[in-house]
């Protein structure tokens, strides 16, 4: 039997609205979901703040109801808050309409299992098969389902986070925090969370707007220039920014220094291993060497996975990890939930600062430091597989060793480079790391050259 076309990438389905992501396409996804899950326990439906999210979510909900399912709408919330709601409401599934950090013209769909984790690849394949086969699921008139509204998603999620930290100790520090909501889904939750923790809050881009007028929704250094400028001007203790669906948190030090995500990953991994007297930390192959350097002396060990939170969370569950996350600010705290969680990351950083009685900058200066560069290069989707084979062959002949857990990671004297096709966009991502900035730059340029040459080769081929 032929394999159904793949729709789900590393973190759900993401497409451009009005091109592939249309009402009929979303209807076909919802029909496949409805057919693959038996009516019974409810299905949670939530969304982010993109311009098309409510409309697509209502399509999903309507199809599910007409197939006999009970739907609970939780509305506009961060992705981790919706994942938390799936467990809180005893649902069998969560369907989230979101494109996370992608540009505003994108939207998408991701599915959450009853335990709050992203659905398995097996379940995604069943949905893809249903779409390819154009399945439908329609209940007779007397078995049509229902829609209920849950308005407690934001407060329930914040309550859960607050229970994980020492609120009194944090409040005594009287932190001033500049919060950049990025016009995204953190608007209903992160200001509330900071107020509950006794912080003085200064908010940027604090209203929901799916066109992202403040800046693009990925919290990169280039996109957070206002936050970097405002933090020292208000004499704030730190700044924090979320991406569009708030499953990430990225920080700025009091002096305005942007903190790369790999440093936050290392800092909180070190704290988790230290507090648990050892343990496993799970991270993708894109993680910094600094994580291993920091936790190994304390009895910690890193387990590497493919890129993407589904791979990380399922490996954390399997290995009973004490911590996990990605270098992009998406961190996972298993004591709370196995989900990338920007709100929990924010609370955990404040808890650590209050416990250690140091500034964020002081704590970051104690961890091993590397220079990591992140680049990307456009690549037509139809060429990705051939380009991947070509660059792997080339690097195999030049590198000291390579790993092919996800893409190809090549180790050279003094550093490494990772080349992998994006699971959500038509491009290759290039990560390079070394102790010395110049060496990291040279390795990154070599990686970009390899990908560019392969693309040119296949583009020129008849």
C-alpha positions as CSV (number, residue, x, y, z in Angstrom):
1,X,0.0,0.0,0.0
2,X,1.4,3.5,-0.8
3,X,2.3,5.7,2.1
4,X,0.0,8.7,2.6
5,X,1.7,12.1,2.0
6,X,3.2,13.4,5.2
7,X,1.4,16.4,6.7
8,X,2.8,16.6,10.2
9,X,6.2,18.1,10.6
10,X,8.3,18.3,13.8
11,X,5.6,20.2,15.6
12,X,2.3,19.7,13.8
13,X,0.9,20.7,10.5
14,X,1.9,24.2,9.3
15,X,1.0,25.8,6.0
16,X,0.3,29.2,4.5
17,X,-3.2,30.4,5.0
18,X,-5.2,30.6,1.7
19,X,-2.7,28.5,-0.1
20,X,-2.6,24.9,1.2
21,X,-4.3,25.8,4.5
22,X,-7.8,26.3,3.4
23,X,-11.3,25.6,4.9
24,X,-11.6,22.3,2.8
25,X,-8.1,21.2,3.9
26,X,-8.8,21.8,7.6
27,X,-12.1,20.1,7.2
28,X,-10.4,17.0,5.8
29,X,-8.0,17.0,8.8
30,X,-10.9,17.3,11.2
31,X,-12.8,14.5,9.5
32,X,-9.7,12.2,9.8
33,X,-9.4,13.1,13.5
34,X,-13.1,12.5,14.1
35,X,-12.8,9.1,12.4
36,X,-9.8,8.0,14.3
37,X,-11.1,8.7,17.8
38,X,-14.3,7.2,19.1
39,X,-16.9,9.4,20.8
40,X,-16.7,9.3,24.5
41,X,-14.3,11.4,26.5
42,X,-14.3,15.0,25.3
43,X,-11.9,16.6,22.8
44,X,-10.4,20.0,23.8
45,X,-10.1,22.6,21.1
46,X,-8.0,25.7,21.6
47,X,-6.1,28.3,19.5
48,X,-3.5,31.0,19.3
49,X,-4.0,34.6,18.3
50,X,-3.4,34.4,14.5
51,X,-6.0,36.0,12.3
52,X,-7.4,32.7,11.0
53,X,-7.2,30.7,14.2
54,X,-10.7,31.1,15.5
55,X,-12.2,30.3,12.1
56,X,-10.2,27.2,11.6
57,X,-10.8,26.1,15.2
58,X,-14.5,26.4,14.8
59,X,-14.3,24.3,11.6
60,X,-12.5,21.6,13.6
61,X,-15.0,21.8,16.4
62,X,-18.0,21.7,14.1
63,X,-16.8,18.6,12.3
64,X,-16.1,16.8,15.5
65,X,-19.5,17.6,16.9
66,X,-21.3,16.4,13.8
67,X,-19.3,13.2,14.1
68,X,-20.7,12.7,17.6
69,X,-17.9,14.1,19.7
70,X,-18.2,16.3,22.8
71,X,-16.0,19.3,22.3
72,X,-14.7,21.6,25.0
73,X,-13.6,25.0,23.7
74,X,-10.9,26.5,25.9
75,X,-10.3,29.5,23.6
76,X,-7.2,31.5,23.0
77,X,-4.4,30.2,25.3
78,X,-0.7,29.3,25.1
79,X,0.0,25.9,23.7
80,X,1.2,24.6,27.1
81,X,-1.9,25.9,28.8
82,X,-4.1,24.0,26.3
83,X,-1.9,20.9,27.0
84,X,-2.5,21.4,30.7
85,X,-6.2,21.7,30.0
86,X,-6.4,18.4,28.2
87,X,-5.3,16.6,31.4
88,X,-7.3,19.0,33.7
89,X,-10.5,18.3,31.8
90,X,-10.0,14.6,31.4
91,X,-10.1,14.8,27.6
92,X,-9.1,12.1,25.2
93,X,-7.4,14.5,22.8
94,X,-6.6,18.2,22.3
95,X,-6.6,19.9,19.0
96,X,-4.7,23.2,18.8
97,X,-4.8,25.6,15.9
98,X,-1.4,27.3,16.0
99,X,1.7,28.0,13.9
100,X,3.9,28.7,17.0
101,X,6.7,31.0,15.9
102,X,6.1,30.9,12.2
103,X,5.5,34.2,10.3
104,X,1.9,35.6,10.3
105,X,0.9,34.1,7.0
106,X,1.1,30.6,8.5
107,X,-1.2,28.6,10.6
108,X,-1.5,25.0,11.5
109,X,-2.9,22.1,13.6
110,X,-1.3,20.0,16.3
111,X,-2.8,17.1,18.3
112,X,-2.3,16.5,22.0
113,X,-2.8,13.1,23.6
114,X,-4.8,12.5,26.8
115,X,-1.6,12.6,28.9
116,X,-0.8,16.1,27.6
117,X,2.0,15.0,25.3
118,X,2.0,15.6,21.6
119,X,0.4,12.7,19.8
120,X,2.7,9.9,18.6
121,X,3.9,9.7,15.1
122,X,1.7,6.5,14.7
123,X,-1.4,8.6,15.5
124,X,-0.3,11.3,13.1
125,X,0.2,8.8,10.4
126,X,-3.4,7.5,11.0
127,X,-4.7,11.0,10.5
128,X,-2.6,11.5,7.4
129,X,-4.0,8.3,6.0
130,X,-7.5,9.5,6.7
131,X,-6.9,12.7,4.9
132,X,-5.4,10.9,1.9
133,X,-8.4,8.5,1.8
134,X,-10.9,11.3,2.3
135,X,-12.6,9.6,5.2
136,X,-15.7,11.2,6.7
137,X,-17.3,10.7,10.1
138,X,-21.0,11.7,10.4
139,X,-23.3,10.8,13.3
140,X,-27.1,10.5,12.9
141,X,-29.2,13.4,14.2
142,X,-29.8,11.8,17.6
143,X,-26.1,11.2,18.2
144,X,-24.7,14.6,17.3
145,X,-22.2,15.8,19.9
146,X,-22.1,19.1,21.8
147,X,-19.9,22.1,22.5
148,X,-19.1,23.4,26.0
149,X,-17.0,26.4,26.9
150,X,-14.3,26.2,29.5
151,X,-13.2,29.7,30.8
152,X,-10.8,28.5,33.5
153,X,-7.9,27.6,31.2
154,X,-5.7,30.7,32.0
155,X,-6.3,30.7,35.8
156,X,-6.0,26.9,36.0
157,X,-2.7,26.9,34.1
158,X,-1.3,29.8,36.2
159,X,-2.4,28.1,39.4
160,X,-0.5,24.9,38.4
161,X,2.7,26.9,37.7
162,X,2.5,28.8,40.9
163,X,2.2,25.6,42.9
164,X,5.6,24.5,41.5
165,X,7.6,27.4,42.9
166,X,8.2,29.3,46.2
167,X,5.9,32.3,45.7
168,X,6.8,33.9,49.0
169,X,10.5,33.8,48.3
170,X,10.1,35.2,44.8
171,X,7.8,38.0,46.0
172,X,10.3,39.1,48.6
173,X,12.8,39.9,45.8
174,X,10.3,42.5,44.3
175,X,11.6,41.7,40.8
176,X,10.9,44.2,38.0
177,X,10.3,42.2,34.8
178,X,9.8,43.6,31.3
179,X,7.5,41.1,29.5
180,X,7.3,41.0,25.8
181,X,4.1,39.1,24.9
182,X,4.9,39.5,21.2
183,X,1.1,40.1,20.5
184,X,0.7,36.4,21.0
185,X,-1.0,33.8,23.1
186,X,0.9,34.6,26.4
187,X,-1.3,37.8,26.8
188,X,-3.9,36.0,29.0
189,X,-1.4,34.2,31.2
190,X,2.1,35.6,31.6
191,X,1.1,39.1,33.0
192,X,-1.2,37.3,35.5
193,X,1.6,34.9,36.4
194,X,4.1,37.6,37.1
195,X,1.6,39.5,39.2
196,X,0.8,36.4,41.2
197,X,4.6,36.1,41.9
198,X,4.7,39.6,43.3
199,X,6.7,41.1,40.4
200,X,6.4,44.6,39.0
201,X,5.5,44.1,35.4
202,X,6.3,46.3,32.4
203,X,4.6,44.9,29.3
204,X,5.5,45.2,25.6
205,X,3.2,44.1,22.8
206,X,0.7,43.1,25.4
207,X,-2.4,42.8,23.2
208,X,-3.3,40.0,20.9
209,X,-2.8,40.8,17.2
210,X,-2.2,38.0,14.7
211,X,-0.4,40.3,12.3
212,X,2.4,40.6,14.9
213,X,2.8,44.4,14.6
214,X,5.5,44.6,17.3
215,X,7.9,42.2,15.7
216,X,7.9,38.8,14.1
217,X,6.8,36.0,16.5
218,X,10.1,34.1,16.8
219,X,12.0,35.6,19.8
220,X,15.3,36.0,18.1
221,X,17.8,38.7,19.1
222,X,17.0,40.5,15.9
223,X,13.3,40.6,16.7
224,X,13.8,41.7,20.3
225,X,15.6,45.0,19.9
226,X,12.9,46.9,21.8
227,X,13.1,44.5,24.8
228,X,16.9,44.7,24.8
229,X,16.7,48.5,24.9
230,X,13.9,48.8,27.4
231,X,15.2,46.4,30.1
232,X,18.2,48.6,31.2
233,X,16.3,51.8,30.7
234,X,13.7,50.7,33.4
235,X,16.4,49.3,35.6
236,X,14.6,46.0,35.4
237,X,16.0,42.8,36.8
238,X,15.4,40.9,33.6
239,X,13.4,40.8,30.4
240,X,11.5,37.9,29.0
241,X,9.8,37.3,25.6
242,X,7.5,34.5,24.3
243,X,6.9,33.3,20.8
244,X,3.5,33.2,19.2
245,X,2.1,30.3,21.1
246,X,4.1,30.9,24.3
247,X,5.7,27.5,24.5
248,X,9.1,29.3,24.6
249,X,10.7,31.9,26.9
250,X,13.8,33.9,26.0
251,X,15.5,36.2,28.4
252,X,17.4,39.5,28.5
253,X,19.8,40.3,31.4
254,X,19.5,43.5,33.4
255,X,22.2,45.2,31.3
256,X,20.3,44.5,28.1
257,X,22.3,41.4,27.0
258,X,20.2,39.0,25.0
259,X,20.6,35.5,26.5
260,X,20.9,32.7,23.8
261,X,18.5,29.9,24.5
262,X,21.3,27.4,24.9
263,X,22.5,29.2,28.0
264,X,19.1,29.1,29.6
265,X,18.9,25.4,28.8
266,X,22.3,24.7,30.4
267,X,21.5,26.8,33.5
268,X,18.2,25.1,34.2
269,X,19.5,21.6,33.3
270,X,22.4,22.2,35.8
271,X,19.9,23.3,38.5
272,X,17.6,20.2,37.9
273,X,20.5,17.8,38.0
274,X,21.9,19.4,41.1
275,X,18.6,19.3,43.0
276,X,18.0,15.7,42.0
277,X,21.5,14.6,42.7
278,X,22.0,13.4,39.2
279,X,19.6,12.3,36.5
280,X,19.0,12.3,32.8
281,X,18.5,15.5,30.7
282,X,17.0,15.0,27.2
283,X,17.7,17.4,24.4
284,X,17.9,17.3,20.6
285,X,21.2,17.0,18.7
286,X,21.1,20.8,18.3
287,X,21.8,21.2,22.0
288,X,25.0,22.9,23.2
289,X,28.0,21.0,24.4
290,X,27.7,23.2,27.5
291,X,24.9,21.1,28.8
292,X,27.1,18.0,29.0
293,X,30.0,20.0,30.4
294,X,27.8,21.4,33.2
295,X,25.9,18.3,34.3
296,X,28.4,15.5,33.9
297,X,30.4,16.4,37.1
298,X,27.2,16.2,39.1
299,X,26.3,12.7,37.8
300,X,24.0,13.9,35.0
301,X,23.8,12.4,31.6
302,X,22.4,13.8,28.3
303,X,20.2,11.7,26.0
304,X,20.0,13.1,22.5
305,X,16.9,13.0,20.2
306,X,15.7,14.3,16.9
307,X,14.7,18.0,16.9
308,X,11.2,18.8,18.0
309,X,9.4,18.7,21.3
310,X,7.5,15.5,20.5
311,X,10.8,13.6,20.3
312,X,12.1,15.3,23.4
313,X,9.0,14.8,25.6
314,X,8.5,11.1,24.6
315,X,12.2,10.4,25.3
316,X,11.8,12.2,28.7
317,X,8.9,10.0,29.5
318,X,10.8,6.8,28.5
319,X,14.0,7.7,30.5
320,X,12.2,9.4,33.4
321,X,14.3,12.5,32.8
322,X,14.7,15.2,35.4
323,X,14.7,17.9,32.7
324,X,14.6,18.5,29.0
325,X,14.3,21.1,26.3
326,X,15.7,22.7,23.2
327,X,18.2,25.4,22.6
328,X,15.5,27.8,21.3
329,X,14.0,28.6,24.7
330,X,11.5,25.6,24.7
331,X,12.2,24.0,28.1
332,X,10.3,21.1,29.7
333,X,9.8,20.6,33.5
334,X,8.5,17.0,34.0
335,X,7.3,17.7,37.6
336,X,4.7,20.1,36.1
337,X,4.0,18.6,32.6
338,X,5.9,17.1,29.7
339,X,5.5,20.0,27.4
340,X,7.6,22.9,26.2
341,X,6.4,25.7,28.5
342,X,7.2,29.4,28.4
343,X,5.2,30.2,31.5
344,X,6.8,27.5,33.6
345,X,10.3,28.5,32.3
346,X,9.7,32.1,33.4
347,X,8.6,31.0,36.9
348,X,11.5,28.6,37.2
349,X,14.0,31.3,36.4
350,X,12.6,33.7,39.0
351,X,12.5,30.9,41.5
352,X,16.2,30.1,40.8
353,X,17.2,33.8,41.1
354,X,15.4,34.0,44.4
355,X,16.8,30.8,45.8
356,X,20.4,31.6,44.8
357,X,20.1,35.3,45.6
358,X,22.0,36.3,42.5
359,X,21.2,38.1,39.2
360,X,20.6,36.2,36.0
361,X,23.8,37.6,34.6
362,X,25.8,36.3,37.6
363,X,24.3,32.8,37.3
364,X,25.0,32.6,33.6
365,X,28.6,33.6,34.1
366,X,29.0,30.4,36.2
367,X,28.1,28.0,33.3
368,X,30.4,26.7,30.5
369,X,30.2,29.1,27.6
370,X,30.3,28.3,23.9
371,X,29.4,30.3,20.8
372,X,26.5,28.9,18.9
373,X,25.5,30.2,15.5
374,X,22.1,29.5,13.9
375,X,21.6,30.1,10.2
376,X,19.1,29.0,7.6
377,X,19.1,28.7,3.9
378,X,16.1,28.3,1.6
379,X,15.7,24.9,-0.1
380,X,12.8,23.7,-2.2
381,X,10.9,21.0,-0.4
382,X,11.3,18.6,-3.3
383,X,15.1,18.8,-3.1
384,X,15.5,18.3,0.7
385,X,16.0,14.6,0.7
386,X,18.6,14.6,-2.1
387,X,20.4,17.6,-0.6
388,X,20.5,15.7,2.7
389,X,22.1,12.7,1.2
390,X,24.7,14.8,-0.7
391,X,25.8,16.8,2.3
392,X,26.0,13.7,4.5
393,X,28.3,12.1,2.0
394,X,30.5,15.1,1.8
395,X,30.8,15.6,5.6
396,X,31.4,11.9,6.2
397,X,34.7,12.3,4.2
398,X,35.9,15.3,6.0
399,X,34.7,15.2,9.7
400,X,36.2,13.4,12.6
401,X,32.9,11.7,13.2
402,X,29.2,12.3,12.3
403,X,25.8,11.6,13.9
404,X,22.7,11.1,11.9
405,X,20.0,11.2,14.6
406,X,18.4,14.1,12.8
407,X,20.0,15.5,9.7
408,X,23.8,15.2,10.0
409,X,25.9,16.5,12.8
410,X,29.6,16.6,12.0
411,X,32.4,17.1,14.5
412,X,35.5,19.0,13.6
413,X,38.5,20.0,15.6
414,X,37.2,22.6,18.1
415,X,33.5,22.4,17.2
416,X,30.6,20.9,15.3
417,X,28.0,21.7,12.7
418,X,24.5,20.4,12.3
419,X,22.7,20.5,9.0
420,X,19.0,19.5,8.9
421,X,16.0,20.2,6.8
422,X,13.2,22.1,8.6
423,X,10.1,20.1,9.4
424,X,7.9,23.2,9.1
425,X,9.4,25.4,6.4
426,X,11.2,25.0,3.0
427,X,14.7,25.5,4.2
428,X,17.7,24.0,5.8
429,X,18.8,24.9,9.3
430,X,22.5,25.2,10.1
431,X,23.8,25.1,13.7
432,X,27.4,25.5,14.5
433,X,29.2,25.7,17.8
434,X,32.7,26.2,19.1
435,X,34.5,27.8,22.1
436,X,35.9,30.6,19.9
437,X,33.5,32.8,18.0
438,X,35.8,32.8,14.9
439,X,35.9,29.1,14.8
440,X,32.1,28.8,15.1
441,X,31.8,31.3,12.3
442,X,34.2,29.3,10.1
443,X,32.4,26.0,10.8
444,X,28.9,27.6,10.1
445,X,30.2,29.0,6.8
446,X,31.4,25.6,5.8
447,X,28.0,24.1,6.5
448,X,26.2,26.8,4.5
449,X,28.6,26.3,1.7
450,X,27.9,22.5,1.6
451,X,24.1,23.0,1.5
452,X,24.3,25.8,-1.0
453,X,26.5,23.7,-3.3
454,X,24.2,20.7,-3.1
455,X,21.1,22.9,-3.9
456,X,22.9,24.4,-6.9
457,X,23.9,21.0,-8.1
458,X,20.4,19.6,-8.1
459,X,18.8,22.8,-9.4
460,X,21.2,22.8,-12.4
461,X,20.7,19.1,-13.1
462,X,18.4,18.4,-16.1
